Amino acid sequence: MGHFSGDWKEDLLVLESFLETIEYKTSTDRLQAYGIKRSEGGSVTLGFTNRGKMSETKCREFCPIKKKYKTKLMAERPELLEMLEQFRDMWFPCYQFDSAQLNRNYKIPPHRDKGNIGDSVVVCCGEFTGGELVVNVDDDNISFRPDKQPVVFNGSQHTHWVREFEGLRYSVVFFKSRFWKPDTD
């Protein structure tokens, strides 16, 4: 059974209800660098990776079907991937992804996504003002509102960032990791 109705505003509320249940485990160094309090925001990846170890003492769970390791969130909450796939199927069905970056109040400075391949799709939800996604294309800063519709851009080729915002802002970045291979089944 699907979680989404095809009404953009309603579907964002459903998406937000899932995102509220996640623990955002960003490193303290990164939070400090971006000026984010751990109690207010963070970021976490849902998906698969070729990296089997999280540290010298912690190993990731292997997925024999994907022949990759699960991120910690994927191992703990596999139903979130199914939910994101349902959202994708409703709003941008031709897009394939193997990972998603889930963010809560995560105002990220200008950067490029070194580990991504091709286009990413970004959506936002929550009660916030401001918080536009800005993408620099040919020295032109273009602002987008991913809470109004999905935004597609190549984050590995174009510098991008989030403008200041007030309120509670969630975002989901659907992407293909550098380990991505198309599904053949």
N, C-alpha and C positions, 0 to 999 in steps of 0.2 A: 504494500500500500504506500502511496506517495504522501509526502509531507506538504507538497506545494500545490497551490490552486491555479496558478497562472495569472493572479492579480499581483502586480509588482509590490505594492505597499504591504499587502497581507503576507506575501512570501518573504519580504524583508523582516517582518515581525517574527515569523517562524524561524528564519535564519538566526536572528538575534537571540531567540530563546535557546537555541543550541549553543551559540557562542558564549552566552552567560555562564554556562556550566563548565567551562574550560579553565584550567589553571595555566596562566601564562608565565612560563619559566625562563624569561630572558636573563642572560648573565648580568650580574651586578655591574660589571665594568661598562657594558653597553648601555644599561639604564642610566648610569651616572653620566656617560658621555652625551646622552641625548636629553638629560635633565628630566627624567621620568622617575617618579616614585614607584617602588615595587607595588605598593597598595593601590596605585591608580592605573597602571598599565603594563603592557608587555607584549611579547610575541612568542609564537611557538609554531613548529612545522609539523604538519600531518602528511605522512606519505612513506616513501621507501628510499633507501640509500644503499650504496655499496659498502658503506663503512660499518663493519661489524662491532666495533668497540666504541663505547661512549667515553670510556676512560680506561686506565690500566686495570681496574677492578670490575667494571660494568660492561657487559656485552649486550648487544641487541638481539631480539628474536628474529630468526630467519624465516622467511616466507618461501616455501618450496615452489609455489605456483608462480610467483613473480621472480624467483631466484634473486631476491634482494633482501635486505634487512629492513625491519620496520622501525620508523622513528618511535621514540618512547610514547608519544601521544597515539600513534597508530596502533601500537601494541596494547595500550590501555583502553582506547576508545575506538575500535574499528567501525562502529556504527556511524561515526562522524564522516568517514569517507563515503559511505553509502548515501548519507544525507546530502553531502556536497555533490555527488554524482547526480542525484535527483534534481538538485537545484540547477546544475549545468544542463541536464536534459531538458529542463523547462525553458531556460533562458538563452543558452548558447550551445545547442546540441551537437554541433559539428566540431567542437573544441575537445581535444584530448589532453589530459593532464595526468601526472603521477604524484603531484605534491600540491599542497596548499599552505601558504603562510597565513596564519590566523593572528590578528592583531587587536589589541584592546588599548585605546588611547595611546597609540604609538605614533608619535609625530617624528617621522624619520627625515633626516637632512638629505640634501642632494647626494645621490649615489647611482651606481649601475649594479645590476644583478649579475655578478660574475658567474654564478653556477647555473643560470637558467639558459634554456635553449628556445629560441623563437619567441613568439608572442606569449604574453601573459594576459589574463583577464582579471580585472579588479572590480569588486562590488563593496559597498559600504552600507552600514545600517546603524541605527541608534538615534538618540535625541541629541543632535549637535548642530552648531552653526559654524560656518567656515569649513576648514578641513578639505579644501579642494586638492585633488591630485594634480600636480603640475609636471608636465613632460616637456623636456627641451628637445625640439626637433629643428635642426638647421638653424640654431641660435635664436629660435622663437619659442618662448615659454607659453605653452598651451595649457589652460586650466580645464579640468574635467570634474564632473560631479558623479562619482560612482554610486551615490545613493539614488540617482535618478535613472540610471541605466548602466549595464555593464560597460566597462571601458577596456578596450583591447589595445595593447601597445607592446613593443619589444623593449623590455627593461634591461636587457643586456647591451643594447645598442644606444639607448637614449637615457640620459641622466634624468632622474625624476625625484620628487619629494612631496611631502604633505605640508600644506599651509597651516598656520596657526588655527586652532579651533577651540571652542568651548563646549562642554557637555560630554556625553558618553559616545565615543565613536569606535565602532568595530569595523574592521575591513578584512576581506578574504582575498588573497592573491592566488589564483589558480595558475600553476605553471608546470612546465616540463623541466625536470632537473637534468643535470648533465648526464645522469645515469638512465635517462628515459629511453624506452624502446616502445614502438607502437604495439598495442595489443593485437595479437594474431588470432585469438580465439573468438 
